[in-house]
């Protein structure tokens, strides 16, 4: 987890601490007693238990998604304008706002990796990035991650400026928010595979800023109100995309996930230049500068100054 002073992150952790403070001791006691046991309840029951608990604490919340993960129910809680990932025991009795990967814990100045990298203000390009004539730039992103969308929007001007000089890649790292996130990632992979990287970025420019799409939360009937308009505008064949999603896209998705795993990447967004992770602020100029620093000889385009204004998180 990258440390920063982002106010959005403080809000998330304020609410997370609220829930975690209630449950952490209980969970620890249960673990040391030999684990959590009991009959498994349905996802609907677990979701209802979470909502009822938060209401009892005076919190107005909804559940964006729920799925099974690592022996828990993973729920995405929407509360006070924030989305907080949380875990519920399969018996529906206990809630916590995070599973800490103890094997990745590093004592000292480093902290554990998490599913979303909320850092927006750090700018420390990796010193050991090997320079090259054509840098390979990878953005590892969950397709519905608010901070991944934020990074993509900040990267658009950099792509437009340097796409002929740099190998830009959007890399999938799984589906944190639910099955619909995987479906969207397969859709994006298909658009690039069938058409081109330019077409993918044109699609992302439409997708990332559409608040209506964000409000759909992956519901196919809802998305059918908006995605066909993007397809028509960009000349994308819906049938071809859907067929590709069922055939070739799955293999590419798995390969991209394997790439992320090989680098130990689990956070969205994670920015990698020539195989080395770099910390940059989420604005076009910071991203451009980090990329330009990776050239053996920087092209003339690098002399152009881009916006230093950070992109907004999430859709819109």
N, C-alpha and C positions, 0 to 999 in steps of 0.2 A: 504494500500500500504506500503510495507516494504521499508524503506529508506536505501540507500547504495551509494557507489561511483563507481558502475559498469559503465565503459565507454560505453558499449552498451546501457545501459539505458539512459545515457546522450545524446547519438545520437538520440535515439527515441524521447526524450523530446525536443531536439533542433528542430526537424522537427515538432513535435506536437505543440510546442509553435509558430512556424512560421504560421501554419494554424489557431490555436486557437486565436492568437493575432488579426487576421483579423476579426474573426467572433464572438468572445465572446460578445462584446458590442452590436452588432446587435441582437444577440439572446436574451440577457437580456432585451433590449428595447422591442422586440417583445413579450417576456413572460409577462412583466409588462403591456403591452397594451392589454393583454387578450389572448395571444397565437398566434401560427403560423397558418395561414389559406391559402386557395387556392386550386385549383384543383390538384388532385393526379396524378403524372406522373408515367410512368412505371419504372421498375428497370433499363432497358436499358437506358432510358433518364437520370435518376439520375446518373448512372455510367458515361455516356458521359459528363454530366455537371462537374463532379468531375475531369475527365481527362482534359477537356478543361481548367478548372480553374488552375490546377497545371501546365499545359503547358504554360499558360499565365504568370505564375510566374517563368518560366525557369526551372521547375522541370520535369524530365523524370520519369513517374510513370505508373504503371499498377494496375488494380483492380484484386485481387486474388479471392474475393468472394463478393457477395452482398445478403442481406436477410432482411426481415422485422423484426423489434424488437422494442417494446415499442413505437409504433407510429412513428418510424423513419425507414429509410433505413440504415442498418448497412453495411459499406463497409470495406474491408481489403485492405489497400493501400500498395503496394510494391514500395518502393522508396529508392534509394541509398543503397541497400542491407538490408533495414529494412522493417518490416511489421508493419503498424500502423493502429489500428482500428479507424474508424471515423464514424460519423453519419450524414446523410443528411435528411433534412425535406422532408416530402412526396410530397411537391410541387416542389421538386428539386431545391430550391432556396438558401438554406443555409447549411453550412457545419461546423461541429465542431469535434474535436478529442476526445471527451469523454463526457459521461453523468455521472455527479457526484452523487452518491447515498447519498443525503443529510441526510436521516434518519440514516445512518451509521456513520456520521461524529462525531468524538470525538475530542474535543478541547484539546490542550496540545501536548504531544509528539507523540500521535498516529495519523495516517492519515486514509483516507477512504480505503476500500478494492477495488481492481481493478481486471480485468479479468486475468491479467498475473502478476505473482510475479517474477520480474527480479532480485531479490536479489541473489547474489552469494557469498558474502564475510562475511555475518553475521553468527555467530556460538554461539547461546545462547539457549541450550536445556532448555525446560520448567522445572522450579524448582519443579512444583507440579505434575510431572509425577509419577503415582503410580507404584512402582516396582512390578514385577510379575515373576513367574517361566517361563512363555512363553509369552513374550511381543507381543502385537498385533500392527503391524506397517502398517499404511495406507498411501499411496501416492495418493493424489487427483490430477488428471491430465486430461487436454484436450489432446486427442490423437494426435493432430497435433500442439500443442503448442511448440514452439522452446525451451522454458525453461522447459516444462514438459519432453520433449525428453532428454534434458540435465540432468535432475534429474534421469530419468530412467537409462541412461547410467552410471551415477555415482553409481547407486544402484546395478547394475548387480554383481560386485564382492562381495558386502555385502550379497546379496541373495545367491550366490554360497557358501559363507562361513558359513552362519547361517540359511539356509533354514530349517534345521531339528530342530532348536531350537527356531525359531521365526515364527509367523503367519504373513507373508507378504501379502499385498493386494494392487492391483492397483484399484482405485475407480474412476468411471466416475463422472464428475460434469457438464455434458451437452456438448453443441457443440458451441463454440465461433466462429469458423472459417467458419461454414456453415454446410449444411446437410451432406456433405461427411465426416465430422468429426464424426458425430453420427454413420454413417454407419461403419466407421473404428472401433469405440468403440464397436459396436455390434459384429463386427467380432472378436475382441479380447476377448470379453465376451464369445463368442461361442467356441473359441479355448480352453479356460480354462474349460468351462462347459463340452465340449465333451471329452477332453483329461485330462489335469492336469495343475496345476500352473507351473510346470517345463516346460511343452510344451509352455505355454504362454510366459514365459521368454525367451525361445529359439526363439520363433517367434519375440518378441520385439528386441532381439539382432540382428536379420536380418532386421527387419523393420526400426528401428531407425537409422541405419547407411547407409541406401540405399538412396543416393542423387537422384537417378532416381525416386524413389517412391515420394520423396518430391516434385520433379519437376512436377509430375502428378497432384498435387493439387486435388486429389480425383477423377479425371476423370477415369471412369470405364474401358474404352477402353485402356487407358494408363496403368492402374494398371494391366490389364490382360497380359501385357508383362513381369511383374516382380513377382506378387504374386504367380502364379502357380509354379515358380521355388522354392520359399520358401516352398510352400506346399509339393512339391516333396522331397525336401531335408529333411524335418522334418516329413514326413509321415502323412501329414494332408489331409483329404478327403475334397475337395472343395465343393462337393455337400452336404455333411453332414453339413458343416459349414454354407453354404447359407440357408439350411433348418432351422437350429437352429436359425439363425439370424431372420428368419420370424416367429419363434414360441416363444421359451423360453427366448431368449436374451432380448427382449423388457421389460419384467417384471423385469429382473435383473437390466437392465439399469435404470429403474424408481426407483427401490429400492436403487440403489447406489446414484442417484441424491437426493433422499429423505434423505439419510444418510448425504450427504454434506450439505443440507439445514438445517438439525437439528443441525449441528455444526456451522452454519453460514459461511460456506466455499464457496467462489466464485473465488478464485485465483488459478492459476496453475503455478508451483506445490505448494501444501500445504502438509506438512509432519506432521503426527499425530502419536503419540506413546501412546498406552494405553488410547486413547480418548482425549489426550491433545496435542495441536499444539506445535511443536518444531522448532526453527530456526537453520538450519545447512548450512554450506558451501556445494556446490555441488561437492564434491569429495568423493571417497569411504571411506577414513579414517574418515572423519568428520561424515558421516552417520553411519558408523560402531560404532564409539564411542558413539553417541547418543543412538543407539539401545542397546549397551552393558550396558550403564548406567541404563537401565530400568529393568535389571534382578535383582531378589533377590540375586542370586549367579551367577556371570558371568561365562559362560563356557570357557573352555580352548581356544576355537577359538578366543576369544576376545583379546588374547595376541598377535595375529598376526597383523602386521602393514600393512595396505593397502596403496595404492597410495594417495598422497595428491594433485595430479594434477587434476584440475577441468576438467570436461567433456566439450565438445564443445556444444554450443546451436544449436538446429535444427538438421536436418538430416546430417549424415556424421560422 
